[in-house]
């Protein structure tokens, strides 16, 4: 038995042209830790709450440990009802970002949530739109999701544009506390019926490998 047989997420691959999404490996997590100090200015780090704890680390080694712990925790708690996939965004073999996909009570709610980031040098080139498009294709067309939720903090225009391009509609606001300050998040929603009408045609050229074993692990019929 190999590792992919024992842990099907490791075999998942989503591809389009020079872009590949694959589950984060431990080595990828070390790359992520090295990016953390440059991802966002200090006053905008509430945009990435899942990485904020690692951003507060005093040393590169501590950042790497915290990021590894977060990835390992996600793997250890994966179940058919509650699961998360953190996917490396890889361009021409080089990891350049993260596309996350998660769900709570999925067998009943059939709803996914997502978040992502790219290293600064790769922003503005359409990679983020393609990465989220591949993720949505996985969620709707292979996992049978009924809805995809997402959100962006006030001022995060790049995330807003990606959501608009892929057909999300406004879905209210949420308020967060960050270092004693009130921050507003714009929530967006994309339902399966609308996805079928707005689905980008370039996804016809995309490929997905390793999804059947993952569907069995998540008990998706």
MITI-951169 format. One record per residue (C-alpha): residue number from 1; x, y, z. Coordinates in nm, 2 decimals, decimal comma. Layout:
N
NUM;X;Y;Z
...
***
This chain:
221
1;0,00;0,00;0,00
2;0,13;0,35;-0,09
3;0,06;0,67;0,09
4;-0,20;0,79;-0,17
5;-0,40;0,47;-0,12
6;-0,40;0,52;0,26
7;-0,47;0,89;0,23
8;-0,66;0,97;-0,09
9;-0,64;1,35;-0,07
10;-0,27;1,32;-0,16
11;-0,37;1,18;-0,50
12;-0,59;1,47;-0,60
13;-0,48;1,69;-0,89
14;-0,67;1,97;-1,07
15;-0,50;2,10;-1,38
16;-0,55;2,37;-1,64
17;-0,27;2,46;-1,89
18;0,03;2,56;-1,67
19;-0,17;2,56;-1,35
20;-0,21;2,27;-1,10
21;-0,38;2,25;-0,77
22;-0,27;1,97;-0,54
23;-0,31;1,91;-0,16
24;-0,04;2,08;0,04
25;0,26;1,86;0,13
26;0,48;1,91;0,43
27;0,74;2,06;0,20
28;0,48;2,30;0,06
29;0,40;2,41;0,41
30;0,76;2,51;0,46
31;0,73;2,72;0,14
32;0,42;2,88;0,28
33;0,59;2,97;0,60
34;0,87;3,14;0,41
35;0,61;3,36;0,23
36;0,42;3,47;0,54
37;0,62;3,79;0,63
38;0,56;3,93;0,28
39;0,20;3,83;0,22
40;0,04;4,15;0,35
41;0,14;4,47;0,53
42;0,09;4,45;0,91
43;-0,22;4,66;0,91
44;-0,40;4,43;0,65
45;-0,32;4,09;0,80
46;-0,67;4,04;0,92
47;-0,74;3,95;0,55
48;-0,57;3,61;0,63
49;-0,70;3,51;0,98
50;-0,59;3,15;0,94
51;-0,23;3,25;0,89
52;-0,23;3,54;1,14
53;-0,11;3,32;1,43
54;0,19;3,21;1,23
55;0,25;3,57;1,12
56;0,31;3,66;1,49
57;0,59;3,40;1,53
58;0,93;3,55;1,63
59;1,14;3,32;1,41
60;1,12;3,14;1,08
61;1,14;2,81;1,26
62;0,83;2,89;1,47
63;0,64;3,01;1,16
64;0,71;2,68;1,00
65;0,61;2,48;1,30
66;0,28;2,67;1,33
67;0,20;2,62;0,97
68;0,28;2,25;0,98
69;0,06;2,21;1,29
70;-0,23;2,38;1,11
71;-0,20;2,15;0,80
72;-0,16;1,84;1,02
73;-0,47;1,94;1,23
74;-0,68;1,97;0,92
75;-0,57;1,63;0,80
76;-0,63;1,47;1,14
77;-0,99;1,60;1,18
78;-1,11;1,53;0,83
79;-1,45;1,34;0,82
80;-1,74;1,31;0,57
81;-1,93;1,58;0,76
82;-1,65;1,83;0,84
83;-1,35;1,85;0,62
84;-1,10;2,09;0,47
85;-0,86;2,08;0,17
86;-0,57;2,32;0,15
87;-0,44;2,31;-0,21
88;-0,11;2,44;-0,33
89;-0,14;2,66;-0,63
90;0,14;2,55;-0,86
91;0,24;2,72;-1,18
92;0,50;2,55;-1,40
93;0,60;2,33;-1,11
94;0,65;2,63;-0,87
95;0,42;2,67;-0,57
96;0,29;3,03;-0,57
97;-0,01;3,03;-0,34
98;-0,29;2,85;-0,16
99;-0,65;2,77;-0,25
100;-0,85;2,64;0,04
101;-1,19;2,46;0,04
102;-1,38;2,35;0,35
103;-1,72;2,23;0,46
104;-1,91;2,18;0,79
105;-2,20;1,94;0,81
106;-2,15;1,88;0,44
107;-2,38;1,58;0,41
108;-2,67;1,79;0,51
109;-2,58;2,15;0,41
110;-2,40;2,06;0,08
111;-2,22;2,39;0,11
112;-1,85;2,48;0,08
113;-1,65;2,78;0,19
114;-1,32;2,89;0,04
115;-1,02;3,13;0,09
116;-0,70;3,18;-0,10
117;-0,39;3,39;-0,14
118;-0,10;3,43;-0,39
119;0,25;3,55;-0,34
120;0,26;3,92;-0,44
121;0,47;3,86;-0,75
122;0,20;3,64;-0,90
123;-0,10;3,86;-0,83
124;-0,29;4,03;-1,11
125;-0,22;3,77;-1,38
126;-0,55;3,57;-1,36
127;-0,40;3,28;-1,16
128;-0,64;3,35;-0,86
129;-0,94;3,33;-1,09
130;-0,83;3,01;-1,25
131;-0,75;2,85;-0,91
132;-1,09;2,93;-0,77
133;-1,26;2,82;-1,08
134;-1,09;2,48;-1,06
135;-1,19;2,46;-0,69
136;-1,55;2,54;-0,78
137;-1,55;2,28;-1,05
138;-1,44;2,02;-0,80
139;-1,70;2,13;-0,54
140;-2,00;2,15;-0,78
141;-1,92;1,89;-1,04
142;-1,74;1,62;-0,83
143;-1,86;1,67;-0,47
144;-2,22;1,76;-0,55
145;-2,22;2,09;-0,36
146;-2,54;2,29;-0,37
147;-2,37;2,62;-0,28
148;-2,03;2,78;-0,24
149;-1,98;3,07;0,01
150;-1,69;3,30;0,03
151;-1,61;3,65;0,14
152;-1,36;3,94;0,13
153;-1,27;4,20;0,38
154;-1,34;4,57;0,30
155;-1,05;4,69;0,08
156;-0,96;4,35;-0,06
157;-1,04;4,44;-0,42
158;-0,85;4,15;-0,57
159;-1,07;3,89;-0,40
160;-1,39;4,09;-0,48
161;-1,30;4,09;-0,85
162;-1,24;3,72;-0,85
163;-1,58;3,66;-0,69
164;-1,75;3,88;-0,94
165;-1,58;3,72;-1,24
166;-1,69;3,37;-1,13
167;-2,06;3,47;-1,07
168;-2,09;3,50;-0,69
169;-2,37;3,73;-0,57
170;-2,38;3,95;-0,26
171;-2,49;3,76;0,05
172;-2,47;4,01;0,34
173;-2,19;4,11;0,57
174;-2,01;3,98;0,88
175;-1,82;4,17;1,14
176;-1,49;4,05;1,29
177;-1,27;4,16;1,58
178;-0,90;4,20;1,50
179;-0,66;4,34;1,76
180;-0,95;4,53;1,93
181;-1,08;4,67;1,60
182;-1,41;4,60;1,42
183;-1,36;4,48;1,06
184;-1,63;4,42;0,80
185;-1,64;4,12;0,57
186;-1,85;4,12;0,25
187;-2,01;3,77;0,21
188;-2,08;3,63;-0,13
189;-2,27;3,32;-0,25
190;-2,27;3,10;-0,56
191;-2,54;2,83;-0,60
192;-2,52;2,53;-0,82
193;-2,79;2,64;-1,07
194;-2,62;2,97;-1,12
195;-2,28;2,80;-1,15
196;-2,41;2,60;-1,44
197;-2,50;2,92;-1,62
198;-2,18;3,11;-1,55
199;-1,93;2,83;-1,56
200;-1,62;2,95;-1,75
201;-1,57;2,77;-2,09
202;-1,20;2,73;-2,02
203;-1,29;2,47;-1,76
204;-1,38;2,23;-2,05
205;-1,00;2,20;-2,10
206;-0,93;2,12;-1,73
207;-0,86;1,78;-1,59
208;-0,91;1,62;-1,25
209;-0,73;1,31;-1,12
210;-0,77;1,12;-0,80
211;-1,11;1,24;-0,71
212;-1,29;0,90;-0,70
213;-1,09;0,77;-0,41
214;-1,14;1,10;-0,23
215;-1,52;1,09;-0,29
216;-1,52;0,75;-0,13
217;-1,33;0,87;0,18
218;-1,58;1,16;0,22
219;-1,88;0,93;0,16
220;-2,00;1,13;-0,14
221;-2,23;0,92;-0,35
***
